Amino acid sequence: MKTRTKRIQLLLWILPLVAAAGLLAYHAKTSAAQKGPSTSYYTHGRIYTNDPEHPWAQAMAVSEGRITCIGKMDHVLTDCGGGQEGVDTLNLRGQFVMPGFNDAHVHLGMAAADELAVPLMGVSSPDVSSSVRHAWQIGR
């Protein structure tokens, strides 16, 4: 009888903790969902747009990894919400920014080595010898 009473007491002690943890997790999830996507504003920069008509901008807004607004300071601050209180703003201090620029260069020696290699990606162990034999036959 004592073990049963201890189990009930333990359950009565743990149950409120589990319920509180569940409520906290639910509150955190709903708060994050209500907050929505955050937007970062980059201001006072030299931003290259790659647009022949408007090649340079002073500010831009980025939301979820995408540029949502770009142009002159007054446009981004007034029309795109950058002038609101408490927004995430980064002063670029005249620094150059080239959005979407990716350095996709290739080292010639490594590219040639890749072309001379036997492609074994996705090949299981028993198939390795037949893949190498086939590559040898086709001259690769």
NORDA-V233172 format. One record per backbone hydrogen bond with DSSP energy under -0.5 kcal/mol. CO is the residue of the C=O (numbers start at 1). NH is the residue of the N-H. If there is no record, write none. Layout:
co: <CO,CO>
nh: <NH,NH>
This chain:
co: <1,2,3,4,5,6,7,8,9,10,11,12,13,14,15,16,17,18,19,20,21,22,23,24,25,26,27,28,29,30,31,32,38,39,40,41,41,42,43,44,45,46,46,47,48,50,55,55,57,58,59,60,61,61,62,63,66,66,69,71,71,72,73,74,74,75,75,76,76,77,81,84,87,88,90,90,92,95,97,98,102,106,107,108,109,110,111,112,113,117,118,120,124,124,125,127,128,129,130,131,132,133,134,135,136>
nh: <5,6,7,8,9,10,11,12,13,14,15,16,17,18,19,20,21,22,23,24,25,26,27,28,29,30,31,32,33,34,35,36,64,88,62,43,90,60,92,94,47,48,97,57,99,52,49,50,47,45,71,42,68,69,40,66,63,68,61,58,59,76,77,78,79,79,80,80,82,83,84,87,89,41,43,92,95,46,48,101,104,108,111,112,113,114,115,116,117,119,120,123,127,128,128,131,132,133,134,135,136,137,138,140,139>
